[in-house]
Amino acid sequence: MNTPGRHRPRTLVVAGLGALALVATLSAGPVAHAGPPSADGGRAAVPAVRPVTAAERSTDAHLASIRHAPGALRAFFRQLPKGGDLHNHLSGAVTPEYLIGQAAEDGLCVETATMTAVRPPCGPGARPAADARRDRAFHDALVRAWSMQDFPADGNGHDHFFDAFGKFGEVTWRHRGKQLAQVAGAAAAQHQFSVETMVTPASDGAKKLADAVGWDDDLAALHAKLVAGGRLDGVVAEARREADATDAEFRATARCGTARAEPACRLPVRWISQVSRGSAPERVFTQLALGLRLAERDQRFVAVNLVQPEDGERALRDYRLQMRMVRYLRGIYPKAHVTLHAGELWPGLVKPQELKFHIQEAVDVAHADRIGHGVDLVHEDGWQRTARTMAAREIPVEVPFTSNAQILGVRGAAHPFATYRAFGVPVVLATDDPGISRTDISHEYAYAARTYGLSYPELKDLARASLEYGFLPGADLWRGNPTRDGYRTVGACRGVRPGSPVPGPECRRLLDASPKAAAEWRQEGAFQRFERTFGR
């Protein structure tokens, strides 16, 4: 099990496979082979190049050969095994078409001036959501309001993106199990092997408890008030009942346990508890305590994360305070994980002083296990030291390219993707809110290959990293430090080809005891099949 404050040392292999065809053929610019100079005159560490197998080389050659064939490229990336999605919000991951259908089934209404779903009855200025079933113009208008569909390139993508959550919010809290079935099913269809999705557990109970307790600058005293008389445990119990109901609805929707069970049933799913960073301090602290307590008491929950716009007025004002909250509560709940949205900022969105410290504080103060987005890295004071710290502690950055472009307007060479990799920081690709973004994980991998000239072995190691840095419990399949040593199996599985259907007794015991190693093993088998198909 990974220990809070320092993730199990794992990372991906980065640039250095330039002899392979894709670097020369798909690249929009070469990937740096050495890190940029650091503030203290040193250079970023350059990860070692791992050996490339014959199957990987031939698969990479095939990828280069189809670079001008859009259909073949789509098929390649669709079938590419793509690890796990470690950064997505359940309500934003569901397609707007699915949400419109749910709104109609639940008899909800839509205020036409704002395209916001509301409870019935439908008063003046509102119409039944069910009208979208027969009125195509109304349906398409809802899709555009609830997603980035047809959004103009010169529009305010930041506000439209975040406003969508409020417009469909009345829909999403009602049927999490159905939504999870849709999201997990999509992940399985995209050849992924694990999902961690963000929800807000026991929202009403946490709000009531926070309001009853109030704020106290003494965090220890505040936590004592929350747990006094079993009050926080009562909210934990409420969250677990919600999870039970979600599980039951999910299993029924996906027909789990039946002869017609959908692939989603086989996918390990874990919850990350969302914390609304734009809320009052007592509510933020209560949600953090709830999420961390849940993660220690219920294996379905693994971590907490701060959500909502990082550039919001209260989020900016309380950022350092919130990092201190996380640090304090990590001491109370050392077995739980923390992954933080940090650095989802860009010049012009906030004042220059607000760009100087967010990632650094998440790393050094909150001791986050993972960083979400991390887009403003090079605008922070001492960013080279932060990058070296992330590399040394094996703290990965979760990169959702499409949402970074839509919300912040950051793409291509402006994105710090290559910089993180040059410093040896682990990188995992993610979707964030694919329903709103109108994207999927295959697009994110294709974008990485096209924009940064990644070879097939590099894409493969990105996928491996997204399972290695996931919060599934259990021992790792890989030993040592893949940045330095490559992906080598632990002793129990040494001498056996990863993914083999007959792993041997000692390796089988490891896979049976470790959900993480089992997911990694399944992916290795999928890579073998993929390379037989595309590496002929």
C-alpha positions as CSV (number, residue, x, y, z in Angstrom):
1,M,0.0,0.0,0.0
2,N,1.3,3.5,-0.8
3,T,2.0,5.7,2.1
4,P,0.6,9.2,2.3
5,G,3.1,12.0,1.6
6,R,5.2,9.8,-0.7
7,H,3.7,7.8,-3.4
8,R,5.2,4.4,-4.2
9,P,8.2,5.2,-6.4
10,R,7.1,4.7,-9.9
11,T,7.2,6.8,-13.1
12,L,7.1,6.5,-16.8
13,V,9.9,6.4,-19.4
14,V,10.2,9.7,-21.3
15,A,12.0,11.0,-24.3
16,G,14.9,9.3,-25.8
17,L,13.4,6.8,-28.2
18,G,14.2,9.1,-31.1
19,A,15.4,6.3,-33.4
20,L,11.8,5.0,-33.5
21,A,9.7,6.0,-36.4
22,L,7.0,7.9,-34.7
23,V,9.2,10.6,-33.3
24,A,10.3,11.6,-36.8
25,T,6.9,11.2,-38.5
26,L,4.2,12.4,-36.1
27,S,6.1,14.9,-34.1
28,A,5.1,18.6,-34.1
29,G,8.5,19.2,-32.6
30,P,11.2,17.1,-30.9
31,V,10.8,16.0,-27.3
32,A,13.7,17.4,-25.3
33,H,16.3,14.7,-24.4
34,A,17.7,16.8,-21.5
35,G,16.0,18.9,-19.0
36,P,16.2,22.7,-19.0
37,P,18.7,24.5,-16.8
38,S,17.6,24.7,-13.2
39,A,17.7,27.8,-11.0
40,D,20.8,26.6,-9.2
41,G,22.7,25.9,-12.4
42,G,22.1,22.2,-12.6
43,R,20.0,20.3,-15.1
44,A,16.9,18.2,-14.8
45,A,17.6,14.5,-14.6
46,V,17.2,12.6,-17.8
47,P,15.3,9.3,-17.4
48,A,17.1,6.3,-18.8
49,V,15.9,4.7,-22.0
50,R,14.5,1.2,-21.5
51,P,15.1,-1.6,-24.0
52,V,12.5,-1.8,-26.8
53,T,11.2,-5.2,-27.8
54,A,10.8,-6.4,-31.4
55,A,7.0,-6.4,-31.0
56,E,7.1,-2.8,-29.7
57,R,9.3,-1.7,-32.6
58,S,7.1,-3.2,-35.2
59,T,4.0,-1.8,-33.6
60,D,5.7,1.6,-33.6
61,A,6.5,1.2,-37.3
62,H,2.9,0.4,-38.0
63,L,1.8,3.6,-36.2
64,A,4.2,5.6,-38.3
65,S,2.9,4.0,-41.5
66,I,-0.8,5.1,-40.8
67,R,0.0,8.7,-39.9
68,H,-2.0,10.0,-42.9
69,A,-4.9,7.5,-42.5
70,P,-7.4,9.0,-40.0
71,G,-9.6,5.9,-39.8
72,A,-6.7,3.6,-39.1
73,L,-5.3,6.0,-36.5
74,R,-8.7,6.1,-34.8
75,A,-8.8,2.3,-34.7
76,F,-5.2,2.1,-33.4
77,F,-5.8,4.5,-30.5
78,R,-9.2,3.2,-29.7
79,Q,-7.8,-0.3,-29.2
80,L,-4.6,0.8,-27.5
81,P,-4.7,-0.4,-23.8
82,K,-4.8,2.8,-21.8
83,G,-4.4,2.0,-18.2
84,G,-6.7,3.7,-15.8
85,D,-8.4,7.1,-15.7
86,L,-7.2,8.7,-12.5
87,H,-8.8,12.2,-12.9
88,N,-12.4,12.5,-13.8
89,H,-15.5,13.9,-12.2
90,L,-18.5,11.6,-12.4
91,S,-21.1,14.2,-13.2
92,G,-18.8,15.8,-15.9
93,A,-17.9,12.4,-17.3
94,V,-21.4,11.4,-18.3
95,T,-22.5,12.5,-21.8
96,P,-25.0,15.3,-21.9
97,E,-27.2,13.1,-24.1
98,Y,-27.4,10.6,-21.2
99,L,-28.2,13.3,-18.7
100,I,-31.0,14.7,-20.9
101,G,-32.5,11.2,-21.0
102,Q,-32.3,11.0,-17.2
103,A,-33.9,14.4,-16.8
104,A,-36.7,13.3,-19.0
105,E,-37.2,10.0,-17.1
106,D,-37.3,11.9,-13.8
107,G,-39.8,14.4,-15.0
108,L,-37.6,17.4,-14.6
109,C,-38.0,20.7,-16.2
110,V,-35.6,23.1,-18.0
111,E,-35.6,26.9,-17.5
112,T,-35.2,27.9,-21.1
113,A,-33.5,31.3,-20.4
114,T,-30.5,29.5,-18.8
115,M,-31.0,25.9,-19.9
116,T,-30.9,24.8,-16.3
117,A,-32.6,21.7,-15.1
118,V,-35.1,22.3,-12.2
119,R,-37.6,20.3,-10.3
120,P,-41.2,20.1,-11.5
121,P,-43.8,21.5,-11.9
122,C,-42.7,23.5,-15.0
123,G,-43.6,27.1,-14.3
124,P,-43.5,30.1,-16.6
125,G,-40.3,30.1,-18.7
126,A,-39.7,26.4,-18.2
127,R,-40.6,23.3,-20.3
128,P,-40.4,19.6,-19.6
129,A,-37.0,18.0,-20.3
130,A,-38.9,15.2,-22.0
131,D,-39.6,17.7,-24.9
132,A,-36.0,17.1,-25.9
133,R,-37.0,13.6,-27.1
134,R,-39.1,15.0,-30.0
135,D,-37.8,18.6,-30.4
136,R,-34.4,18.2,-31.9
137,A,-33.6,21.9,-31.7
138,F,-34.3,21.9,-27.9
139,H,-32.2,18.7,-27.5
140,D,-29.2,20.2,-29.4
141,A,-29.5,23.5,-27.4
142,L,-29.3,21.5,-24.2
143,V,-26.3,19.6,-25.4
144,R,-24.5,22.9,-26.2
145,A,-25.4,24.4,-22.8
146,W,-24.3,21.3,-20.9
147,S,-21.1,20.7,-22.8
148,M,-18.5,22.4,-25.0
149,Q,-20.3,21.2,-28.2
150,D,-20.0,23.8,-30.9
151,F,-18.5,26.3,-28.5
152,P,-16.8,29.2,-30.4
153,A,-13.1,29.2,-30.4
154,D,-13.0,32.9,-29.3
155,G,-15.5,32.4,-26.5
156,N,-15.0,32.2,-22.7
157,G,-14.4,28.5,-22.4
158,H,-13.5,28.7,-18.8
159,D,-16.9,30.1,-17.7
160,H,-19.0,28.0,-20.0
161,F,-17.2,24.8,-18.9
162,F,-17.7,25.4,-15.2
163,D,-21.2,26.8,-15.6
164,A,-22.3,23.5,-17.1
165,F,-22.2,21.8,-13.8
166,G,-24.8,24.1,-12.3
167,K,-27.0,23.7,-15.3
168,F,-27.3,19.9,-15.1
169,G,-26.7,19.6,-11.3
170,E,-30.3,18.8,-10.6
171,V,-30.0,15.7,-12.8
172,T,-26.7,14.2,-11.6
173,W,-27.3,13.7,-7.9
174,R,-30.3,11.4,-8.4
175,H,-28.8,8.4,-10.2
176,R,-25.1,8.0,-9.5
177,G,-25.2,4.2,-10.1
178,K,-26.7,4.7,-13.6
179,Q,-24.1,7.3,-14.4
180,L,-21.3,5.1,-13.1
181,A,-22.5,2.3,-15.4
182,Q,-22.2,4.7,-18.4
183,V,-18.8,6.0,-17.4
184,A,-17.3,2.6,-16.5
185,G,-18.8,1.1,-19.6
186,A,-17.1,3.8,-21.7
187,A,-13.8,3.2,-20.0
188,A,-14.0,-0.6,-20.6
189,A,-14.8,0.1,-24.2
190,Q,-11.8,2.3,-24.4
191,H,-9.6,-0.6,-23.2
192,Q,-9.0,0.8,-19.7
193,F,-8.5,-1.3,-16.6
194,S,-9.4,0.9,-13.7
195,V,-11.4,4.1,-12.9
196,E,-11.1,6.6,-10.1
197,T,-14.0,9.0,-10.2
198,M,-14.8,12.0,-8.1
199,V,-18.1,12.5,-6.2
200,T,-19.2,14.6,-3.3
201,P,-20.3,12.1,-0.5
202,A,-23.0,13.0,2.0
203,S,-23.1,16.5,0.8
204,D,-26.1,17.6,2.9
205,G,-24.9,15.9,6.0
206,A,-21.4,17.4,5.8
207,K,-22.9,20.9,5.2
208,K,-25.2,20.6,8.2
209,L,-22.4,19.4,10.4
210,A,-20.0,22.2,9.3
211,D,-22.7,24.8,9.9
212,A,-23.4,23.4,13.3
213,V,-19.8,23.3,14.4
214,G,-18.6,26.6,12.8
215,W,-15.1,27.7,12.3
216,D,-12.2,27.5,14.7
217,D,-8.6,28.6,13.8
218,D,-7.3,25.8,16.0
219,L,-7.6,22.9,13.6
220,A,-7.1,20.3,16.3
221,A,-10.0,21.8,18.3
222,L,-12.1,22.0,15.1
223,H,-11.5,18.3,14.4
224,A,-12.4,17.4,18.0
225,K,-15.7,19.2,17.6
226,L,-16.5,17.4,14.4
227,V,-15.9,13.9,15.9
228,A,-17.5,14.7,19.3
229,G,-20.5,12.6,20.1
230,G,-20.0,10.6,16.9
231,R,-21.2,13.4,14.7
232,L,-18.6,12.9,11.9
233,D,-19.2,9.2,12.1
234,G,-22.8,9.8,11.5
235,V,-22.0,11.6,8.2
236,V,-19.6,8.8,7.3
237,A,-22.4,6.3,7.8
238,E,-24.6,8.5,5.5
239,A,-21.9,8.5,2.8
240,R,-21.6,4.7,3.0
241,R,-25.3,4.2,2.7
242,E,-25.2,6.4,-0.4
243,A,-22.4,4.3,-1.8
244,D,-24.4,1.1,-1.1
245,A,-27.3,2.5,-3.0
246,T,-25.0,3.6,-5.9
247,D,-23.5,0.1,-6.0
248,A,-26.9,-1.5,-6.2
249,E,-28.1,0.8,-8.9
250,F,-24.8,0.3,-10.8
251,R,-25.0,-3.5,-10.7
252,A,-28.7,-3.5,-11.8
253,T,-28.0,-1.1,-14.7
254,A,-24.9,-3.0,-15.9
255,R,-26.6,-6.4,-15.2
256,C,-23.7,-7.5,-13.0
257,G,-23.8,-11.1,-11.8
258,T,-26.0,-12.2,-14.8
259,A,-25.3,-13.9,-18.0
260,R,-25.6,-10.5,-19.8
261,A,-23.2,-8.7,-17.5
262,E,-21.6,-5.7,-19.2
263,P,-17.8,-5.2,-19.3
264,A,-18.2,-2.3,-16.8
265,C,-18.8,-5.0,-14.1
266,R,-15.2,-6.2,-14.4
267,L,-13.7,-2.8,-14.0
268,P,-12.2,-1.9,-10.6
269,V,-13.8,1.4,-9.6
270,R,-12.8,3.6,-6.7
271,W,-14.3,6.9,-5.4
272,I,-12.4,10.1,-4.7
273,S,-14.2,12.5,-2.4
274,Q,-14.6,16.0,-3.8
275,V,-14.2,19.0,-1.5
276,S,-15.6,22.3,-2.7
277,R,-12.7,24.7,-2.4
278,G,-15.0,27.7,-2.9
279,S,-16.9,27.0,0.3
280,A,-16.5,28.5,3.7
281,P,-13.5,27.2,5.7
282,E,-15.6,25.1,8.1
283,R,-17.2,23.3,5.2
284,V,-13.9,22.7,3.4
285,F,-12.4,21.3,6.6
286,T,-15.5,19.1,7.3
287,Q,-15.5,17.7,3.7
288,L,-11.8,17.0,3.9
289,A,-12.2,15.2,7.3
290,L,-15.1,13.2,5.9
291,G,-13.3,12.1,2.8
292,L,-10.2,11.1,4.6
293,R,-12.1,9.2,7.3
294,L,-14.1,7.4,4.6
295,A,-10.9,6.4,2.8
296,E,-9.7,4.7,6.0
297,R,-12.9,3.0,6.7
298,D,-14.4,2.0,3.4
299,Q,-12.2,0.4,0.6
300,R,-14.5,1.9,-2.1
301,F,-13.2,5.4,-1.1
302,V,-9.5,6.1,-1.6
303,A,-8.7,9.8,-1.5
304,V,-9.8,13.4,-1.4
305,N,-9.5,16.2,-3.9
306,L,-10.2,19.9,-3.9
307,V,-12.5,20.9,-6.8
308,Q,-14.2,23.9,-8.3
309,P,-12.3,26.8,-10.1
310,E,-8.9,27.3,-8.6
311,D,-9.2,31.0,-9.6
312,G,-12.4,31.6,-7.7
313,E,-12.3,34.5,-5.2
314,R,-12.5,32.3,-2.0
315,A,-10.4,29.6,-3.5
316,L,-7.5,32.1,-4.1
317,R,-8.0,33.7,-0.7
318,D,-8.0,30.5,1.3
319,Y,-5.5,28.5,-0.8
320,R,-2.7,28.4,1.8
321,L,-5.2,27.8,4.6
322,Q,-6.6,24.8,2.7
323,M,-3.1,23.3,2.2
324,R,-2.6,23.6,5.9
325,M,-5.9,21.8,6.5
326,V,-4.8,19.0,4.3
327,R,-1.5,18.7,6.1
328,Y,-3.1,18.6,9.5
329,L,-5.7,16.0,8.6
330,R,-3.1,13.8,6.9
331,G,-1.5,13.4,10.3
332,I,-4.9,12.2,11.6
333,Y,-5.7,9.9,8.7
334,P,-2.3,8.7,7.5
335,K,-3.6,5.7,5.4
336,A,-5.7,7.9,3.1
337,H,-4.6,9.5,-0.1
338,V,-4.7,13.0,-1.4
339,T,-4.7,14.2,-5.0
340,L,-5.0,17.9,-5.5
341,H,-6.1,20.2,-8.4
342,A,-3.2,22.6,-8.3
343,G,-1.8,25.0,-10.9
344,E,-5.0,25.0,-13.0
345,L,-4.2,28.6,-13.7
346,W,-2.6,30.7,-16.4
347,P,-1.4,34.3,-16.9
348,G,-4.3,36.6,-17.5
349,L,-6.7,34.5,-15.5
350,V,-5.4,35.6,-12.1
351,K,-3.0,38.2,-10.8
352,P,0.7,37.4,-11.3
353,Q,1.3,36.8,-7.6
354,E,-1.3,34.0,-7.6
355,L,0.8,32.0,-10.2
356,K,3.8,31.7,-7.9
357,F,3.1,29.0,-5.4
358,H,0.1,26.7,-5.9
359,I,1.8,23.6,-7.0
360,Q,4.7,24.1,-4.6
361,E,2.3,24.4,-1.7
362,A,0.4,21.3,-2.7
363,V,3.7,19.4,-2.9
364,D,5.5,20.8,0.1
365,V,2.7,21.7,2.5
366,A,-0.2,19.3,1.7
367,H,2.2,16.5,0.6
368,A,-0.2,15.5,-2.2
369,D,0.2,12.0,-3.6
370,R,-0.7,13.3,-7.1
371,I,-1.1,16.7,-8.7
372,G,-4.1,17.4,-11.0
373,H,-3.4,19.7,-14.0
374,G,-0.3,21.5,-12.8
375,V,-0.4,23.8,-15.9
376,D,1.2,26.9,-14.5
377,L,4.4,25.1,-13.4
378,V,7.0,27.3,-15.1
379,H,5.3,30.5,-13.8
380,E,5.9,29.5,-10.1
381,D,8.8,30.7,-8.1
382,G,11.4,28.0,-7.8
383,W,9.5,25.8,-10.2
384,Q,12.6,23.7,-11.0
385,R,13.0,22.7,-7.4
386,T,9.3,21.8,-7.3
387,A,9.7,19.7,-10.4
388,R,12.8,18.0,-9.0
389,T,10.9,17.3,-5.7
390,M,8.0,15.8,-7.6
391,A,10.5,13.5,-9.5
392,A,12.3,12.5,-6.4
393,R,9.1,11.7,-4.5
394,E,7.5,10.1,-7.6
395,I,4.5,12.5,-7.4
396,P,2.7,12.2,-10.8
397,V,0.9,15.0,-12.6
398,E,-2.5,14.1,-14.1
399,V,-2.8,15.7,-17.6
400,P,-6.1,16.2,-19.3
401,F,-5.1,17.9,-22.5
402,T,-8.6,18.7,-23.8
403,S,-9.9,20.4,-20.7
404,N,-6.6,22.4,-20.3
405,A,-7.1,23.7,-23.8
406,Q,-10.9,24.5,-23.3
407,I,-10.6,26.1,-19.9
408,L,-7.2,27.8,-20.0
409,G,-6.5,27.9,-23.7
410,V,-3.2,26.1,-23.1
411,R,-2.0,23.6,-25.6
412,G,1.0,22.3,-27.6
413,A,4.3,23.8,-26.7
414,A,2.8,26.1,-24.1
415,H,1.7,23.1,-22.0
416,P,4.3,21.9,-19.5
417,F,3.8,18.2,-20.5
418,A,7.3,18.0,-22.0
419,T,8.9,19.9,-19.1
420,Y,7.5,17.5,-16.5
421,R,8.8,14.6,-18.5
422,A,12.2,16.2,-19.0
423,F,12.5,16.5,-15.2
424,G,11.5,12.9,-14.7
425,V,8.2,13.7,-13.2
426,P,5.7,10.9,-13.7
427,V,2.9,11.8,-16.1
428,V,-0.5,10.2,-16.5
429,L,-3.1,11.1,-19.1
430,A,-6.7,11.7,-18.0
431,T,-10.0,12.9,-19.3
432,D,-11.2,15.3,-16.4
433,D,-14.8,15.8,-17.7
434,P,-15.1,14.0,-21.0
435,G,-18.9,14.5,-21.1
436,I,-18.5,18.2,-21.0
437,S,-15.4,18.3,-23.1
438,R,-16.8,15.9,-25.8
439,T,-13.6,13.9,-25.7
440,D,-12.4,10.4,-24.6
441,I,-9.2,8.9,-23.4
442,S,-8.3,7.7,-26.9
443,H,-8.3,11.3,-28.1
444,E,-5.9,12.3,-25.2
445,Y,-3.4,9.6,-26.2
446,A,-3.7,10.5,-29.9
447,Y,-3.1,14.1,-29.1
448,A,0.0,13.3,-27.0
449,A,1.4,11.2,-29.8
450,R,0.8,13.8,-32.5
451,T,1.7,16.9,-30.6
452,Y,4.8,15.7,-28.7
453,G,6.1,13.0,-31.1
454,L,5.6,10.1,-28.7
455,S,6.5,6.6,-29.9
456,Y,4.4,3.5,-29.2
457,P,6.7,2.4,-26.3
458,E,6.3,5.8,-24.7
459,L,2.5,5.6,-25.0
460,K,2.7,2.1,-23.5
461,D,4.6,3.4,-20.5
462,L,2.1,6.3,-20.1
463,A,-0.6,3.6,-19.8
464,R,1.4,1.6,-17.4
465,A,2.0,4.6,-15.2
466,S,-1.7,5.4,-15.0
467,L,-2.2,2.0,-13.2
468,E,1.0,2.2,-11.2
469,Y,0.0,5.6,-9.8
470,G,-3.6,4.6,-9.2
471,F,-4.9,4.1,-5.7
472,L,-6.0,0.5,-6.1
473,P,-4.8,-1.4,-3.0
474,G,-2.1,-4.1,-3.0
475,A,1.5,-4.7,-3.9
476,D,2.9,-3.5,-7.2
477,L,3.7,-5.7,-10.2
478,W,6.8,-3.6,-11.0
479,R,10.0,-3.3,-8.9
480,G,12.6,-0.6,-8.5
481,N,12.2,2.7,-10.3
482,P,11.0,2.4,-13.9
483,T,12.5,5.8,-14.7
484,R,15.9,4.4,-13.9
485,D,15.4,0.7,-14.4
486,G,12.5,0.2,-16.8
487,Y,9.4,-1.8,-16.0
488,R,10.7,-5.0,-14.4
489,T,8.5,-7.4,-12.6
490,V,8.9,-8.1,-8.9
491,G,10.6,-11.3,-7.7
492,A,7.3,-13.3,-7.4
493,C,6.8,-12.9,-11.2
494,R,10.3,-12.8,-12.4
495,G,11.0,-15.0,-15.4
496,V,7.3,-15.0,-16.4
497,R,6.2,-12.8,-19.3
498,P,3.9,-10.2,-17.9
499,G,0.3,-10.8,-18.9
500,S,0.8,-14.5,-19.4
501,P,-2.3,-16.7,-18.8
502,V,-0.1,-19.0,-16.7
503,P,1.8,-16.8,-14.3
504,G,3.1,-19.6,-12.0
505,P,2.1,-20.3,-8.4
506,E,4.1,-17.5,-6.6
507,C,3.1,-14.9,-9.1
508,R,-0.5,-16.1,-9.0
509,R,-0.6,-15.6,-5.3
510,L,0.6,-12.0,-5.8
511,L,-2.1,-11.3,-8.4
512,D,-4.8,-12.9,-6.3
513,A,-3.9,-10.8,-3.3
514,S,-3.3,-7.4,-5.1
515,P,-6.0,-5.7,-7.1
516,K,-3.4,-3.3,-8.4
517,A,-1.0,-6.0,-9.6
518,A,-4.0,-7.9,-11.1
519,A,-5.1,-4.9,-13.1
520,E,-1.5,-4.3,-14.3
521,W,-1.2,-8.0,-15.3
522,R,-4.4,-7.8,-17.3
523,Q,-3.1,-4.8,-19.1
524,E,0.1,-6.6,-20.0
525,G,-1.9,-9.4,-21.6
526,A,-3.9,-6.8,-23.5
527,F,-0.6,-5.3,-24.8
528,Q,0.5,-8.7,-26.1
529,R,-2.8,-9.0,-28.0
530,F,-2.5,-5.4,-29.3
531,E,1.0,-5.9,-30.5
532,R,0.1,-9.1,-32.3
533,T,-2.7,-7.2,-34.1
534,F,-0.8,-4.0,-35.0
535,G,2.8,-5.1,-35.0
536,R,2.5,-7.8,-37.7
